[in-house]
Amino acid sequence: MATDIEILLVEDDLGDVELMKESLKFSKLYIKFVHVRDGQECMEYLRRTGKYEQAKVPDLILLDLNMPRKDGRQVLSEMKEDKFLKDIPVVILTGAHDAADITKIYRHHFVSKPIDFYQFNEIVTEIPQFWFTIVKLPDEKKGV
């Protein structure tokens, strides 16, 4: 089991970022939490460009769909086409319930953001537990 898990949160709503940070404090795993504000910054982080030259490839990405500059759909598309990024686990976090969006992203793990704080907290706490204690991921490190 991983002891140092890096989660990249791609989210433009600072309120949701703070809720996520608070919720992840309740995880039983040691989590390094990294935040970027939009899809453009996410791709810079993942490709280790600009100020992110020393960035570590995240173990899991929590990705909002609706963001400025580059949205989550564009990020998923770029990741899918990149041999170094395509295998990083992505969980989609969105308030949208559009059937077309769900269909487009069905191969990724989709979590609808609950409006209720307690539900949000419970879901966010369980995401790393699921990915790093239940799911069997390859042992080798992904990325460049």
LUMZA-900050 format. One record per atom (N, C-alpha, C): residue number from 1; atom name; x, y, z. Coordinates in Angstrom, 2 decimals. Layout:
N
NODE NUM CA X Y Z .
...
***
This chain:
144
NODE 1 N 0.85 -1.18 0.00 .
NODE 1 CA 0.00 0.00 0.00 .
NODE 1 C 0.89 1.24 0.00 .
NODE 2 N 0.52 2.22 -0.80 .
NODE 2 CA 1.29 3.46 -0.89 .
NODE 2 C 1.20 4.24 0.40 .
NODE 3 N 2.31 4.84 0.79 .
NODE 3 CA 2.31 5.66 2.00 .
NODE 3 C 2.39 7.14 1.68 .
NODE 4 N 2.79 7.47 0.47 .
NODE 4 CA 2.92 8.86 0.07 .
NODE 4 C 2.19 9.03 -1.25 .
NODE 5 N 0.93 9.36 -1.19 .
NODE 5 CA 0.08 9.44 -2.37 .
NODE 5 C -0.09 10.90 -2.78 .
NODE 6 N 0.18 11.17 -4.06 .
NODE 6 CA -0.01 12.53 -4.55 .
NODE 6 C -1.30 12.60 -5.37 .
NODE 7 N -2.18 13.49 -4.94 .
NODE 7 CA -3.43 13.72 -5.65 .
NODE 7 C -3.38 15.12 -6.24 .
NODE 8 N -3.64 15.21 -7.54 .
NODE 8 CA -3.72 16.50 -8.22 .
NODE 8 C -5.18 16.85 -8.37 .
NODE 9 N -5.57 17.96 -7.75 .
NODE 9 CA -6.94 18.47 -7.88 .
NODE 9 C -6.94 19.58 -8.91 .
NODE 10 N -7.77 19.43 -9.93 .
NODE 10 CA -7.91 20.43 -10.98 .
NODE 10 C -9.30 21.03 -10.80 .
NODE 11 N -9.33 22.21 -10.20 .
NODE 11 CA -10.61 22.82 -9.78 .
NODE 11 C -10.49 24.33 -9.74 .
NODE 12 N -11.45 25.02 -10.36 .
NODE 12 CA -11.41 26.48 -10.36 .
NODE 12 C -12.21 27.11 -9.23 .
NODE 13 N -13.07 26.36 -8.59 .
NODE 13 CA -13.89 26.88 -7.49 .
NODE 13 C -13.12 26.74 -6.18 .
NODE 14 N -12.64 27.86 -5.63 .
NODE 14 CA -11.81 27.81 -4.42 .
NODE 14 C -12.58 27.28 -3.21 .
NODE 15 N -13.89 27.45 -3.20 .
NODE 15 CA -14.70 26.87 -2.13 .
NODE 15 C -14.64 25.35 -2.16 .
NODE 16 N -14.74 24.78 -3.35 .
NODE 16 CA -14.63 23.32 -3.49 .
NODE 16 C -13.22 22.83 -3.13 .
NODE 17 N -12.22 23.63 -3.46 .
NODE 17 CA -10.83 23.26 -3.11 .
NODE 17 C -10.69 23.17 -1.60 .
NODE 18 N -11.21 24.15 -0.88 .
NODE 18 CA -11.11 24.13 0.59 .
NODE 18 C -11.88 22.96 1.18 .
NODE 19 N -13.07 22.68 0.64 .
NODE 19 CA -13.84 21.52 1.11 .
NODE 19 C -13.06 20.23 0.87 .
NODE 20 N -12.42 20.14 -0.30 .
NODE 20 CA -11.65 18.95 -0.63 .
NODE 20 C -10.48 18.78 0.35 .
NODE 21 N -9.75 19.86 0.61 .
NODE 21 CA -8.62 19.79 1.55 .
NODE 21 C -9.09 19.31 2.92 .
NODE 22 N -10.18 19.89 3.40 .
NODE 22 CA -10.71 19.50 4.71 .
NODE 22 C -11.14 18.04 4.72 .
NODE 23 N -11.81 17.61 3.66 .
NODE 23 CA -12.29 16.23 3.60 .
NODE 23 C -11.14 15.23 3.54 .
NODE 24 N -10.09 15.57 2.80 .
NODE 24 CA -8.97 14.64 2.68 .
NODE 24 C -8.19 14.49 3.98 .
NODE 25 N -8.36 15.43 4.90 .
NODE 25 CA -7.71 15.30 6.21 .
NODE 25 C -8.21 14.08 6.97 .
NODE 26 N -9.41 13.61 6.62 .
NODE 26 CA -10.00 12.49 7.31 .
NODE 26 C -9.61 11.15 6.70 .
NODE 27 N -8.86 11.18 5.63 .
NODE 27 CA -8.43 9.95 4.98 .
NODE 27 C -7.45 9.22 5.90 .
NODE 28 N -7.46 7.91 5.83 .
NODE 28 CA -6.53 7.11 6.62 .
NODE 28 C -5.18 6.99 5.94 .
NODE 29 N -5.04 7.58 4.77 .
NODE 29 CA -3.80 7.52 4.00 .
NODE 29 C -3.08 8.85 4.07 .
NODE 30 N -1.75 8.81 3.92 .
NODE 30 CA -0.99 10.05 3.85 .
NODE 30 C -1.09 10.57 2.42 .
NODE 31 N -1.66 11.75 2.27 .
NODE 31 CA -1.91 12.31 0.95 .
NODE 31 C -1.22 13.65 0.81 .
NODE 32 N -0.45 13.78 -0.27 .
NODE 32 CA 0.09 15.08 -0.65 .
NODE 32 C -0.91 15.65 -1.66 .
NODE 33 N -1.44 16.78 -1.33 .
NODE 33 CA -2.51 17.40 -2.11 .
NODE 33 C -1.93 18.55 -2.91 .
NODE 34 N -2.08 18.49 -4.25 .
NODE 34 CA -1.60 19.55 -5.13 .
NODE 34 C -2.81 20.11 -5.88 .
NODE 35 N -2.88 21.42 -5.98 .
NODE 35 CA -4.03 22.06 -6.63 .
NODE 35 C -3.58 22.93 -7.80 .
NODE 36 N -4.27 22.81 -8.92 .
NODE 36 CA -4.14 23.74 -10.04 .
NODE 36 C -5.53 24.24 -10.38 .
NODE 37 N -5.61 25.45 -10.95 .
NODE 37 CA -6.91 26.12 -11.12 .
NODE 37 C -7.68 25.82 -12.39 .
NODE 38 N -7.03 25.28 -13.42 .
NODE 38 CA -7.75 25.01 -14.66 .
NODE 38 C -7.01 23.97 -15.49 .
NODE 39 N -7.61 23.60 -16.61 .
NODE 39 CA -7.04 22.57 -17.46 .
NODE 39 C -5.71 22.95 -18.08 .
NODE 40 N -5.55 24.22 -18.41 .
NODE 40 CA -4.27 24.67 -18.98 .
NODE 40 C -3.14 24.45 -17.97 .
NODE 41 N -3.38 24.86 -16.74 .
NODE 41 CA -2.38 24.68 -15.69 .
NODE 41 C -2.15 23.19 -15.40 .
NODE 42 N -3.21 22.40 -15.50 .
NODE 42 CA -3.10 20.95 -15.29 .
NODE 42 C -2.14 20.34 -16.31 .
NODE 43 N -2.30 20.69 -17.57 .
NODE 43 CA -1.44 20.12 -18.60 .
NODE 43 C 0.01 20.59 -18.45 .
NODE 44 N 0.20 21.83 -18.01 .
NODE 44 CA 1.55 22.31 -17.74 .
NODE 44 C 2.17 21.49 -16.61 .
NODE 45 N 1.38 21.21 -15.59 .
NODE 45 CA 1.85 20.40 -14.46 .
NODE 45 C 2.21 18.99 -14.93 .
NODE 46 N 1.30 18.36 -15.67 .
NODE 46 CA 1.52 16.98 -16.10 .
NODE 46 C 2.69 16.86 -17.08 .
NODE 47 N 2.89 17.89 -17.88 .
NODE 47 CA 3.99 17.86 -18.85 .
NODE 47 C 5.28 18.48 -18.31 .
NODE 48 N 5.21 18.91 -17.05 .
NODE 48 CA 6.37 19.47 -16.34 .
NODE 48 C 6.99 20.64 -17.08 .
NODE 49 N 6.16 21.60 -17.45 .
NODE 49 CA 6.65 22.78 -18.14 .
NODE 49 C 6.50 24.01 -17.25 .
NODE 50 N 7.25 25.07 -17.59 .
NODE 50 CA 7.18 26.32 -16.83 .
NODE 50 C 7.55 26.11 -15.38 .
NODE 51 N 6.71 26.62 -14.50 .
NODE 51 CA 7.00 26.53 -13.06 .
NODE 51 C 6.86 25.12 -12.49 .
NODE 52 N 6.42 24.17 -13.33 .
NODE 52 CA 6.20 22.80 -12.86 .
NODE 52 C 7.27 21.82 -13.32 .
NODE 53 N 8.47 22.30 -13.65 .
NODE 53 CA 9.54 21.43 -14.12 .
NODE 53 C 9.86 20.30 -13.15 .
NODE 54 N 9.72 20.54 -11.86 .
NODE 54 CA 10.05 19.54 -10.84 .
NODE 54 C 8.84 18.74 -10.36 .
NODE 55 N 7.71 18.89 -11.02 .
NODE 55 CA 6.48 18.23 -10.58 .
NODE 55 C 6.61 16.71 -10.67 .
NODE 56 N 5.98 16.06 -9.72 .
NODE 56 CA 5.90 14.60 -9.70 .
NODE 56 C 4.63 14.19 -10.44 .
NODE 57 N 4.68 13.08 -11.13 .
NODE 57 CA 3.48 12.56 -11.78 .
NODE 57 C 2.51 12.16 -10.68 .
NODE 58 N 1.29 12.69 -10.71 .
NODE 58 CA 0.35 12.36 -9.62 .
NODE 58 C -0.10 10.90 -9.68 .
NODE 59 N -0.47 10.39 -8.53 .
NODE 59 CA -1.00 9.03 -8.45 .
NODE 59 C -2.47 8.98 -8.85 .
NODE 60 N -3.14 10.12 -8.71 .
NODE 60 CA -4.57 10.22 -9.01 .
NODE 60 C -4.88 11.68 -9.33 .
NODE 61 N -5.77 11.89 -10.29 .
NODE 61 CA -6.22 13.24 -10.63 .
NODE 61 C -7.70 13.34 -10.34 .
NODE 62 N -8.08 14.37 -9.59 .
NODE 62 CA -9.48 14.71 -9.37 .
NODE 62 C -9.74 15.91 -10.27 .
NODE 63 N -10.60 15.74 -11.27 .
NODE 63 CA -10.73 16.71 -12.34 .
NODE 63 C -12.15 17.25 -12.44 .
NODE 64 N -12.26 18.56 -12.35 .
NODE 64 CA -13.54 19.23 -12.60 .
NODE 64 C -13.73 19.31 -14.11 .
NODE 65 N -14.96 19.22 -14.58 .
NODE 65 CA -15.21 19.32 -16.02 .
NODE 65 C -15.30 20.75 -16.51 .
NODE 66 N -15.98 21.60 -15.76 .
NODE 66 CA -16.29 22.94 -16.23 .
NODE 66 C -15.34 23.96 -15.62 .
NODE 67 N -14.35 24.39 -16.44 .
NODE 67 CA -13.35 25.35 -15.97 .
NODE 67 C -13.02 26.32 -17.09 .
NODE 68 N -12.45 27.47 -16.73 .
NODE 68 CA -12.04 28.42 -17.77 .
NODE 68 C -10.77 27.95 -18.49 .
NODE 69 N -10.43 28.64 -19.55 .
NODE 69 CA -9.25 28.41 -20.40 .
NODE 69 C -9.27 27.04 -21.07 .
NODE 70 N -9.15 25.97 -20.32 .
NODE 70 CA -9.20 24.62 -20.87 .
NODE 70 C -10.02 23.79 -19.90 .
NODE 71 N -11.12 23.22 -20.40 .
NODE 71 CA -11.98 22.48 -19.48 .
NODE 71 C -11.54 21.02 -19.33 .
NODE 72 N -12.22 20.32 -18.45 .
NODE 72 CA -11.85 18.94 -18.14 .
NODE 72 C -11.97 18.00 -19.32 .
NODE 73 N -12.92 18.26 -20.23 .
NODE 73 CA -13.07 17.42 -21.41 .
NODE 73 C -11.82 17.50 -22.29 .
NODE 74 N -11.28 18.71 -22.44 .
NODE 74 CA -10.07 18.90 -23.23 .
NODE 74 C -8.87 18.23 -22.57 .
NODE 75 N -8.80 18.33 -21.24 .
NODE 75 CA -7.71 17.68 -20.50 .
NODE 75 C -7.77 16.16 -20.72 .
NODE 76 N -8.95 15.58 -20.60 .
NODE 76 CA -9.10 14.13 -20.80 .
NODE 76 C -8.68 13.73 -22.21 .
NODE 77 N -9.08 14.51 -23.19 .
NODE 77 CA -8.73 14.23 -24.58 .
NODE 77 C -7.22 14.26 -24.78 .
NODE 78 N -6.55 15.29 -24.25 .
NODE 78 CA -5.10 15.39 -24.38 .
NODE 78 C -4.39 14.27 -23.64 .
NODE 79 N -4.88 13.93 -22.46 .
NODE 79 CA -4.26 12.85 -21.70 .
NODE 79 C -4.38 11.52 -22.44 .
NODE 80 N -5.54 11.26 -23.02 .
NODE 80 CA -5.79 10.01 -23.71 .
NODE 80 C -4.84 9.83 -24.90 .
NODE 81 N -4.43 10.94 -25.51 .
NODE 81 CA -3.55 10.89 -26.68 .
NODE 81 C -2.06 10.88 -26.31 .
NODE 82 N -1.74 11.02 -25.04 .
NODE 82 CA -0.36 11.10 -24.60 .
NODE 82 C 0.05 9.78 -23.94 .
NODE 83 N 1.03 9.09 -24.51 .
NODE 83 CA 1.42 7.77 -23.99 .
NODE 83 C 1.93 7.81 -22.57 .
NODE 84 N 2.43 8.95 -22.11 .
NODE 84 CA 2.94 9.06 -20.75 .
NODE 84 C 1.86 9.43 -19.73 .
NODE 85 N 0.75 9.95 -20.20 .
NODE 85 CA -0.29 10.44 -19.29 .
NODE 85 C -1.56 9.59 -19.31 .
NODE 86 N -1.75 8.80 -20.32 .
NODE 86 CA -3.04 8.13 -20.52 .
NODE 86 C -3.42 7.14 -19.43 .
NODE 87 N -2.45 6.63 -18.68 .
NODE 87 CA -2.76 5.63 -17.66 .
NODE 87 C -2.90 6.18 -16.25 .
NODE 88 N -2.77 7.49 -16.09 .
NODE 88 CA -2.97 8.08 -14.77 .
NODE 88 C -4.46 8.01 -14.44 .
NODE 89 N -4.82 7.45 -13.29 .
NODE 89 CA -6.24 7.39 -12.93 .
NODE 89 C -6.84 8.79 -12.77 .
NODE 90 N -8.03 8.97 -13.34 .
NODE 90 CA -8.73 10.25 -13.28 .
NODE 90 C -10.12 10.01 -12.74 .
NODE 91 N -10.50 10.80 -11.75 .
NODE 91 CA -11.87 10.80 -11.24 .
NODE 91 C -12.45 12.16 -11.58 .
NODE 92 N -13.58 12.15 -12.28 .
NODE 92 CA -14.24 13.38 -12.69 .
NODE 92 C -15.13 13.85 -11.55 .
NODE 93 N -14.92 15.09 -11.14 .
NODE 93 CA -15.78 15.71 -10.13 .
NODE 93 C -16.54 16.84 -10.81 .
NODE 94 N -17.83 16.75 -10.82 .
NODE 94 CA -18.60 17.81 -11.46 .
NODE 94 C -19.99 17.90 -10.88 .
NODE 95 N -20.53 19.09 -10.95 .
NODE 95 CA -21.91 19.30 -10.54 .
NODE 95 C -22.86 19.04 -11.69 .
NODE 96 N -22.33 18.88 -12.90 .
NODE 96 CA -23.15 18.65 -14.09 .
NODE 96 C -23.73 17.24 -14.07 .
NODE 97 N -24.92 17.12 -14.58 .
NODE 97 CA -25.57 15.82 -14.68 .
NODE 97 C -26.01 15.56 -16.11 .
NODE 98 N -25.35 16.21 -17.07 .
NODE 98 CA -25.71 16.11 -18.47 .
NODE 98 C -25.37 14.72 -19.00 .
NODE 99 N -26.35 14.07 -19.59 .
NODE 99 CA -26.16 12.71 -20.10 .
NODE 99 C -25.07 12.65 -21.17 .
NODE 100 N -24.97 13.69 -22.00 .
NODE 100 CA -23.94 13.70 -23.04 .
NODE 100 C -22.55 13.73 -22.43 .
NODE 101 N -22.37 14.52 -21.37 .
NODE 101 CA -21.07 14.56 -20.69 .
NODE 101 C -20.74 13.20 -20.09 .
NODE 102 N -21.70 12.61 -19.44 .
NODE 102 CA -21.47 11.31 -18.81 .
NODE 102 C -21.09 10.27 -19.86 .
NODE 103 N -21.76 10.30 -21.01 .
NODE 103 CA -21.45 9.36 -22.08 .
NODE 103 C -20.03 9.56 -22.60 .
NODE 104 N -19.62 10.82 -22.78 .
NODE 104 CA -18.28 11.11 -23.30 .
NODE 104 C -17.18 10.67 -22.35 .
NODE 105 N -17.46 10.72 -21.06 .
NODE 105 CA -16.40 10.42 -20.08 .
NODE 105 C -16.62 9.08 -19.38 .
NODE 106 N -17.45 8.23 -19.94 .
NODE 106 CA -17.82 6.99 -19.25 .
NODE 106 C -16.63 6.10 -18.91 .
NODE 107 N -15.54 6.17 -19.68 .
NODE 107 CA -14.38 5.33 -19.40 .
NODE 107 C -13.63 5.80 -18.16 .
NODE 108 N -13.88 7.01 -17.75 .
NODE 108 CA -13.24 7.54 -16.55 .
NODE 108 C -14.23 7.41 -15.40 .
NODE 109 N -13.78 7.60 -14.22 .
NODE 109 CA -14.63 7.44 -13.06 .
NODE 109 C -15.30 8.78 -12.76 .
NODE 110 N -16.59 8.76 -12.76 .
NODE 110 CA -17.40 9.97 -12.68 .
NODE 110 C -18.04 10.06 -11.30 .
NODE 111 N -17.80 11.15 -10.59 .
NODE 111 CA -18.41 11.37 -9.29 .
NODE 111 C -19.13 12.70 -9.34 .
NODE 112 N -20.41 12.67 -9.11 .
NODE 112 CA -21.18 13.91 -9.09 .
NODE 112 C -20.95 14.61 -7.75 .
NODE 113 N -20.67 15.91 -7.80 .
NODE 113 CA -20.45 16.66 -6.56 .
NODE 113 C -21.78 16.80 -5.82 .
NODE 114 N -21.87 16.24 -4.64 .
NODE 114 CA -23.09 16.41 -3.86 .
NODE 114 C -23.17 17.84 -3.31 .
NODE 115 N -24.37 18.34 -3.18 .
NODE 115 CA -24.56 19.68 -2.64 .
NODE 115 C -24.39 19.66 -1.12 .
NODE 116 N -24.79 18.59 -0.49 .
NODE 116 CA -24.72 18.45 0.96 .
NODE 116 C -23.27 18.26 1.41 .
NODE 117 N -22.81 19.06 2.38 .
NODE 117 CA -21.42 19.01 2.86 .
NODE 117 C -21.05 17.62 3.38 .
NODE 118 N -21.93 16.99 4.13 .
NODE 118 CA -21.60 15.70 4.73 .
NODE 118 C -21.43 14.62 3.66 .
NODE 119 N -22.27 14.64 2.63 .
NODE 119 CA -22.11 13.70 1.53 .
NODE 119 C -20.81 13.98 0.78 .
NODE 120 N -20.51 15.25 0.54 .
NODE 120 CA -19.28 15.64 -0.14 .
NODE 120 C -18.07 15.11 0.64 .
NODE 121 N -18.07 15.36 1.93 .
NODE 121 CA -16.98 14.92 2.81 .
NODE 121 C -16.82 13.40 2.75 .
NODE 122 N -17.91 12.68 2.83 .
NODE 122 CA -17.86 11.22 2.81 .
NODE 122 C -17.30 10.70 1.48 .
NODE 123 N -17.76 11.25 0.39 .
NODE 123 CA -17.28 10.81 -0.93 .
NODE 123 C -15.80 11.10 -1.11 .
NODE 124 N -15.39 12.32 -0.79 .
NODE 124 CA -13.99 12.72 -0.98 .
NODE 124 C -13.07 11.87 -0.11 .
NODE 125 N -13.48 11.56 1.08 .
NODE 125 CA -12.67 10.73 1.98 .
NODE 125 C -12.52 9.32 1.42 .
NODE 126 N -13.54 8.81 0.76 .
NODE 126 CA -13.52 7.44 0.25 .
NODE 126 C -12.75 7.28 -1.06 .
NODE 127 N -12.61 8.35 -1.85 .
NODE 127 CA -11.93 8.23 -3.14 .
NODE 127 C -10.51 7.67 -2.99 .
NODE 128 N -9.64 8.28 -2.17 .
NODE 128 CA -8.29 7.71 -2.05 .
NODE 128 C -8.30 6.31 -1.43 .
NODE 129 N -9.20 6.08 -0.48 .
NODE 129 CA -9.30 4.75 0.12 .
NODE 129 C -9.56 3.71 -0.96 .
NODE 130 N -10.50 4.00 -1.85 .
NODE 130 CA -10.84 3.08 -2.93 .
NODE 130 C -9.66 2.86 -3.86 .
NODE 131 N -9.06 3.95 -4.33 .
NODE 131 CA -7.99 3.85 -5.33 .
NODE 131 C -6.70 3.23 -4.81 .
NODE 132 N -6.43 3.39 -3.54 .
NODE 132 CA -5.13 2.94 -3.05 .
NODE 132 C -5.18 1.80 -2.05 .
NODE 133 N -6.38 1.30 -1.73 .
NODE 133 CA -6.45 0.12 -0.88 .
NODE 133 C -7.26 -1.00 -1.54 .
NODE 134 N -8.15 -0.67 -2.46 .
NODE 134 CA -9.00 -1.69 -3.09 .
NODE 134 C -8.56 -1.98 -4.53 .
NODE 135 N -8.40 -0.94 -5.33 .
NODE 135 CA -8.02 -1.10 -6.73 .
NODE 135 C -6.56 -1.53 -6.83 .
NODE 136 N -6.27 -2.48 -7.69 .
NODE 136 CA -4.89 -2.91 -7.93 .
NODE 136 C -4.35 -2.14 -9.11 .
NODE 137 N -3.40 -1.25 -8.84 .
NODE 137 CA -2.74 -0.44 -9.87 .
NODE 137 C -1.40 -1.06 -10.19 .
NODE 138 N -0.87 -0.82 -11.40 .
NODE 138 CA 0.46 -1.34 -11.73 .
NODE 138 C 1.51 -0.81 -10.75 .
NODE 139 N 2.52 -1.61 -10.47 .
NODE 139 CA 3.57 -1.21 -9.53 .
NODE 139 C 4.51 -0.16 -10.10 .
NODE 140 N 4.77 -0.23 -11.42 .
NODE 140 CA 5.71 0.71 -11.99 .
NODE 140 C 5.11 2.11 -12.01 .
NODE 141 N 5.97 3.09 -11.92 .
NODE 141 CA 5.55 4.49 -11.90 .
NODE 141 C 5.21 4.92 -13.32 .
NODE 142 N 4.08 5.57 -13.48 .
NODE 142 CA 3.69 6.07 -14.78 .
NODE 142 C 4.33 7.43 -15.02 .
NODE 143 N 4.37 7.84 -16.26 .
NODE 143 CA 4.84 9.18 -16.58 .
NODE 143 C 6.19 9.18 -17.25 .
NODE 144 N 6.72 10.38 -17.41 .
NODE 144 CA 7.98 10.56 -18.12 .
NODE 144 C 9.16 10.28 -17.22 .
***
